[in-house]
Amino acid sequence: MKKIYSFINKSIVLNKVQSDRTLFLFLAFLLTSLLTTSEIMAQPILFSCQGTTTTTYDPALTNENQFIISTVDQVYSNCILYPEKAPGTLHVIAPGEDSCTTVYLYDPFIARLNWNDGTYTEVEWINVNAVRANGMVTVTATGKVTSGFGLSASPLIPTSAEMIYTTPQLDLVACANEGISTNNGVTSFTLIGGI
């Protein structure tokens, strides 16, 4: 009986040691994961480009609200930290109601930027906000990289993307008459996170 009791006692002690070792390994893994996650979340801007944007309107943009196909072409000629990426290009077709006096309401969309080195960045633009003030239009789009250059190594922490483009004041005389078929401006594209 004494031998059985001693065997059971040793088994309990061994199980407790194994349990403690398993708990220690789990806590070490969890702490390492949290440190890695916090390092990723604290990352600064990793990629940024500036360039130009050209928007064409068909039919021409006038003071009358009407269905228009807007085509946006962007060229990014200056890329910080990755100069080999430039030039990069983006081409988006956005059909919808628009005029010189209103702002086009964008739905979420996916667009691909093609880079000079043969790579690409595909972004799901989730929030798109356009503001018309003093005749100028500023479009700010934010989203996440879904494939290509800039895709995060962690599916839990996607790389954030931001695009801002501004077009200058519209010609009000043209808006009241023949309309505006083309508008040029400046643009920026930024990636923050897990490159």
Number of C-alpha atoms within 10 A of each C-alpha: 6 7 8 9 10 11 12 12 12 12 12 12 12 12 12 12 12 12 12 12 12 12 12 12 12 12 12 12 11 12 12 12 12 12 11 12 14 11 11 20 15 11 12 11 14 16 17 19 23 23 20 18 22 18 18 19 21 14 14 19 29 23 18 15 16 14 14 19 18 23 16 18 16 24 23 25 16 18 20 14 11 12 13 14 20 20 19 24 19 16 16 16 13 16 15 14 16 21 20 24 16 15 17 21 14 17 11 13 14 14 16 18 20 22 19 15 12 9 12 18 19 19 24 19 23 16 14 18 16 18 16 17 9 9 14 14 20 19 19 18 20 20 21 23 26 21 14 15 16 24 22 21 13 11 10 8 15 21 24 22 25 19 19 18 22 20 20 14 15 19 14 15 12 16 19 14 11 11 21 23 16 16 17 17 18 18 22 21 19 18 24 23 24 21 17
